[in-house]
Amino acid sequence: ALSEVLAAEAVSCLNRAMAALRDIWEEIGIPEEQRLERTDVVKKHIKSLLDMMVAEEESLKERLLKSIALCRKELDTLCRELQLDPFEAEQESTILQMEKNLRACVEVMLKQKRDRKQELKTLQEQDRDLCDILCTTPFSIDSNAVPSLDDLDRYRRHLASLTAEKEQRRKEFVSSKQQIIFLMEELDHTPDTSFERDVVCEDEEAFCLSTDNIAALQNLLQQLEAQRSLNEAVCSELRSRIVALWERLQVPAEERESFAVH
């Protein structure tokens, strides 16, 4: 293997260096005792360097194993929060590859968690707006937990239903409001209650579309229609009496026609 070749070259370099040192010491004339001392110093230097390098690589290995353990723990938690099956890592991969894969999986699941929480927040904001308009109870869901995909789907369908209900009530309100304004003008009726003023004068978007308000709206419309029917009946009776009196008094047609415009 290439690593074995490189290791052999390192040993060869060491041997050449030691041989060169011995030649230099012999040429200089350094005594044998001092040569042994210097050789021992070289050995200690080399051993210290190699020990340091081994310790650094051991530290790297420990950091990777610690990271793998932390990632596994975090993945277990994320799988429970996201209601997913337990994560199964590839057993045959190296420590380095496994650590890289696990970190990537943690990032993916953390993004899923953030996305779901953000969607839940958005849906709850829409829900609050609809509840304010319709005076209904907010959708029941745990705000602190990570919602499941089914929870989010149910929530979306619930809000779609509420939105459709709001549009239906809004149409009913606008239609009834137009009729009420027309009847009030016809009856010369000034809005005299806070509800009537809300219906006629307030901004349409600000009107609360609760079931009670819609019912009150229909009740007001029926009252005005009943009042108009009553007024029409009284007018019809008065017209009949006027015609009868004209007949008895033999009022000329010209005079009748001049009065008829009223």
Disulfide bonds with the S-S distance in Angstrom:
none
